């Protein structure tokens, strides 16, 4: 074995992900030897297997041949020839049962992830066509009613909410991307109203990747439906599901619903779709009948899923509308076709006539500091964002240039000052659960990292200690016990028996017998108690990661960035944190870290767009 292969183990002991990648690569080598792979191919095969495995642990779907070639003495052409000669690497044209797949553009996949991409692309491009001119005059009239207020306000400016609604009623697949406050919920409520008006028996399901996001979606739709006629409002779905619950998660990890056992639905709406990883997105869309509608809602600029892939951002990259589609949308909406001009694509994809970007923000005024800062961050304009923060021109924004390895005393005190509302509510009345949850939801510390002195664990420990000291409650057990009154707790794992889901937040409070219980808000506005002994995996929630805050909103947030530039501090992370706030953002970090984060977009290697291009012509031929 070469020096590169044999010595890699010493370099890779640093992390479980590296160790897993090395173990997989050695397994592939053993398999290759059993199949009599030529000796001269083994070093390259090891490097490719290691790179592909480690890529998935880093959020990518694949590795790139050029990067692997840099670790060998071969150029890309020689490396490709060598890998294919090993007999262990398949191609899209002949994937067979090989552990690795190498596509024409130099992407190197674990077979399973290539299969996910191909299956997802196949399902998205194979939806059965909706009969032409499906949207009747009654639905057109309804849309005019539902969007009348927008028409009065916008004048000659095109109403993209109405356009998105019309598109969703005409298409099997619609992808709607928009930041917080751009009207995605209003749009989807009106889509549901139109679908019900077309078919009163329409079977609708609402879903989201997490329990928290699913509950927020249900509540948001309920609150946004007041303008609907009663007969439509009463038919809206009253329940939302996590994706796992919708699919029917089985003990072995499989799902009850799949491509062979589809969901009995006519319309699926998925909120916070940016949180869907490649595997879950594939399993979900395969379980939707090909004659049903799929609507994916999300924000293409937010953080991608923790697991492999950035499915939503890739699917929503191209909002191109064909002239035929534009004419049809004009007919339905009454908006002149000449005004329906879509934005330039980030990257061309085959999903024309399926994507709408909502850009007008109804939450933040045009001169809002939060909205302006979010736009600068999203555009990658680091210096302008820093100049704006330093100008102190908007009271909603604060920048604490604390670049020390550990947050300074003044920084930590600022966090405690922001927690004053919750501390005050706890001291006033621990029995007033509604007031406590309201106060807790007004502020949150969002961290880029979990570990270290500026991470979630350290901030939670510090705030917890100060909170206990301020509260000084007689039922606080003291010492290392974490079951003190007022402690906020976030659930980290779904428990369908207890109806607790990843991201749910409860508060430790004494029950009538002064026993510490964890209380969670219920859908009926009441609260239910869960014994700490029965609680699934959880953590203190004065501070959370930015990832865990996706789908949440707070009055104010404090973003705690690392002391030094880090690969986790990216443009999407800063943008996501800023847009969690309704009225105030504090950023803690040095100028170098802020600048580096804003100019560093998340890059995830994948070939989903290429797979869509491969599948689209086949689907069009089959559907003729």
C-alpha angles and dihedrals in degrees: 000000000000125000090249092058099039097046098044093087092069091054095046102053089094098089141018089239091057092046091050091050092050092048091051092048092052089048090054090050092052090049091048092053091049087055092048096246112185111268093232090063098054100084092051091045091053092051092048094047092048093047094048093049095045091047092061090051088055095053097264124122095214145002126241125246091223092058092048091048089057088063093051136053091246131096119232095266092049091045092052092049092047095049093049090048090057092073089226099090124075131192132224088258093050110017094155111164097310117143092228132043124202116195130203093263095055100262114148115205140182101243093244094057093047087052091051091052094048093046093048092049092047093053095044093051096041101061110136112252120258112238109265120266092014095157106088129207092261091058091046089053090048091052090052088054095046094049098038093111091052090050091054092048100041100043108181094355111107116253103230092185089061091044091051091049093051091047092051090052091052101042137063091217124038125171116195118189125185140140124247112300096020094115104257092143093048089049095051093047088056091047089054090048091052093047091050091047088054093045119011089195094054109145106226130184128188119204142168134180095252135037092239092053091046092052092047090050092052092048094044092052091047091051094045095050098073092102094057123101109263095246090058096039092055091055096053114114111266096199136058128197140209109243090246092052092046091053092045106244111223125209092254091056096257124118129243090222121055140134091299095042104037126190115267094240142118098199133025123191117192117192125197087023091165086077093062114108121210096262096049093042090053094049091047100050092043089058092056114090112248091239093055127091122247121200117187117195125190149105114276090202097057128094114291124235119298090237126060121312142028095233101161096048090050094047093047096046097101120050094175115149120198120231090249091052092046091052091050092048089050090053092051099041102033090232111135110253091231089065095051096089115155126210122261112271121255087218127356114251135173091248096097116158091023107082133072127179117208108205108161109099117216095179100055122046116233089257094045114133093218093049093046093048091048090051092050092049092047090051091051092241096149100166093048090049091050092047090050092050092048093049092071086211096140124050090208090070129065130173121198107193094208107151098161119127089249123032111265122245092255091053092051092046089053088057091050089049089055089050091056093101093056093042089051093049091050093049092046099052129342088188094065097084096171091056092047094052091045091052093045091053094055096073139024136171110228117199130198091211136040100208133045132051092297094044135101096265095052095044092049091050092050096045091044092055093049092044092053091048092051094045096043090184120185091226093057103115090210126207118063096331110123096198096095123142114270097022110143114221129197120205113229101187133045117251109186094185092058091035090234120140139194107281098023112138125211135172127232107237136158116258124218090286092049090251115144111249132167111241122204128187113252127217091250092060094258128106131242129204126228123190114244087232091061097043114118120231108316147157140204111278111203082109130022136178116268088245091059091051094060109121092023132106130202134178090238136009135190114210112209109201125192120269091243133029109284136182089239092060101079138153091261092052093053092044092048092049094048093049093052087075129084100190115000141031129186118189118200115197146086122278092250092055094046092048094045092049094051094050093046112080117189111263118201120180115226142134102217094123090051090050090050089054091051093049101039097073091048091050093049091052092048093049096052 
